[in-house]
Amino acid sequence: MCNQTVCLVAAELERQGIATVVIQLLRIVAEKVRPPRALCVPYPHGYPLGRENDAALQRRVMARALGLLGERGTAPPLLADLAD
């Protein structure tokens, strides 16, 4: 799905009361479209969770993304980078 579309859908879901986190491949898109929460990852298109068959890395990406739901005190957008 388009990086921009995902951010726009996330923003609308938040307006409807559903918490979201976007795993974003292009930080510049997240900066412009401003989803409520986004984890920017340094991976190529098609691999938002990192290398295939690397379960430990994929769990780390998901844990970091879900952890953004609990971060308080930051006004949207909350943009975080995954340190690889």
C-alpha positions as a Markdown table, in Angstrom:
| # | Residue | x | y | z |
|---|---|---|---|---|
| 1 | Met | 0.0 | 0.0 | 0.0 |
| 2 | Cys | 1.2 | 3.5 | -0.7 |
| 3 | Asn | 3.2 | 5.1 | 2.1 |
| 4 | Gln | 1.1 | 8.3 | 2.0 |
| 5 | Thr | -2.2 | 6.4 | 1.9 |
| 6 | Val | -1.3 | 4.4 | 5.0 |
| 7 | Cys | -0.6 | 7.7 | 6.9 |
| 8 | Leu | -3.9 | 9.2 | 5.8 |
| 9 | Val | -5.9 | 6.1 | 6.8 |
| 10 | Ala | -4.2 | 6.1 | 10.2 |
| 11 | Ala | -5.1 | 9.7 | 10.8 |
| 12 | Glu | -8.7 | 9.0 | 10.0 |
| 13 | Leu | -8.8 | 5.9 | 12.2 |
| 14 | Glu | -7.4 | 8.1 | 15.1 |
| 15 | Arg | -10.2 | 10.6 | 14.5 |
| 16 | Gln | -12.6 | 7.8 | 14.9 |
| 17 | Gly | -11.0 | 6.7 | 18.2 |
| 18 | Ile | -8.9 | 3.8 | 17.1 |
| 19 | Ala | -5.2 | 4.1 | 18.0 |
| 20 | Thr | -2.7 | 3.4 | 15.2 |
| 21 | Val | 1.0 | 3.0 | 14.5 |
| 22 | Val | 2.3 | 3.2 | 11.0 |
| 23 | Ile | 5.5 | 1.4 | 10.0 |
| 24 | Gln | 6.9 | 3.8 | 7.5 |
| 25 | Leu | 9.6 | 3.2 | 4.9 |
| 26 | Leu | 9.9 | 6.9 | 3.9 |
| 27 | Arg | 10.4 | 9.3 | 6.8 |
| 28 | Ile | 9.9 | 12.3 | 4.5 |
| 29 | Val | 6.3 | 11.1 | 3.8 |
| 30 | Ala | 5.6 | 10.8 | 7.5 |
| 31 | Glu | 7.0 | 14.3 | 8.1 |
| 32 | Lys | 4.7 | 15.7 | 5.4 |
| 33 | Val | 1.5 | 13.7 | 5.9 |
| 34 | Arg | 1.9 | 13.6 | 9.7 |
| 35 | Pro | 0.3 | 10.3 | 10.9 |
| 36 | Pro | -0.4 | 10.2 | 14.7 |
| 37 | Arg | 2.4 | 7.7 | 15.3 |
| 38 | Ala | 5.0 | 6.3 | 12.9 |
| 39 | Leu | 8.0 | 4.1 | 13.2 |
| 40 | Cys | 10.4 | 4.9 | 10.4 |
| 41 | Val | 12.4 | 1.9 | 9.4 |
| 42 | Pro | 15.6 | 1.7 | 7.2 |
| 43 | Tyr | 14.4 | -1.1 | 4.9 |
| 44 | Pro | 13.7 | -1.3 | 1.2 |
| 45 | His | 10.1 | -1.2 | -0.2 |
| 46 | Gly | 8.3 | -4.5 | 0.4 |
| 47 | Tyr | 10.2 | -5.3 | 3.6 |
| 48 | Pro | 8.8 | -3.1 | 6.4 |
| 49 | Leu | 9.7 | -5.6 | 9.0 |
| 50 | Gly | 13.3 | -6.1 | 7.7 |
| 51 | Arg | 15.0 | -9.2 | 6.3 |
| 52 | Glu | 12.8 | -12.2 | 5.5 |
| 53 | Asn | 13.3 | -15.2 | 7.8 |
| 54 | Asp | 14.8 | -13.0 | 10.5 |
| 55 | Ala | 12.2 | -13.5 | 13.2 |
| 56 | Ala | 14.2 | -11.8 | 15.9 |
| 57 | Leu | 14.4 | -8.6 | 13.9 |
| 58 | Gln | 10.8 | -8.7 | 12.9 |
| 59 | Arg | 9.8 | -9.1 | 16.6 |
| 60 | Arg | 12.0 | -6.1 | 17.5 |
| 61 | Val | 10.3 | -4.0 | 14.8 |
| 62 | Met | 6.8 | -4.9 | 16.0 |
| 63 | Ala | 7.7 | -4.4 | 19.7 |
| 64 | Arg | 9.1 | -1.0 | 19.0 |
| 65 | Ala | 6.1 | 0.0 | 16.9 |
| 66 | Leu | 3.6 | -1.2 | 19.5 |
| 67 | Gly | 5.6 | 0.5 | 22.2 |
| 68 | Leu | 4.8 | 3.8 | 20.5 |
| 69 | Leu | 1.2 | 3.4 | 21.6 |
| 70 | Gly | 2.3 | 3.8 | 25.2 |
| 71 | Glu | 4.5 | 6.8 | 24.7 |
| 72 | Arg | 2.9 | 9.9 | 26.3 |
| 73 | Gly | 3.7 | 13.5 | 26.5 |
| 74 | Thr | 4.4 | 14.0 | 22.8 |
| 75 | Ala | 1.9 | 15.8 | 20.6 |
| 76 | Pro | 1.2 | 14.2 | 17.3 |
| 77 | Pro | 2.9 | 13.3 | 15.1 |
| 78 | Leu | 5.1 | 11.0 | 17.1 |
| 79 | Leu | 7.9 | 10.0 | 14.6 |
| 80 | Ala | 10.4 | 7.5 | 15.9 |
| 81 | Asp | 13.3 | 5.8 | 14.1 |
| 82 | Leu | 14.3 | 2.2 | 14.4 |
| 83 | Ala | 18.0 | 2.0 | 15.1 |
| 84 | Asp | 19.3 | -0.9 | 13.0 |
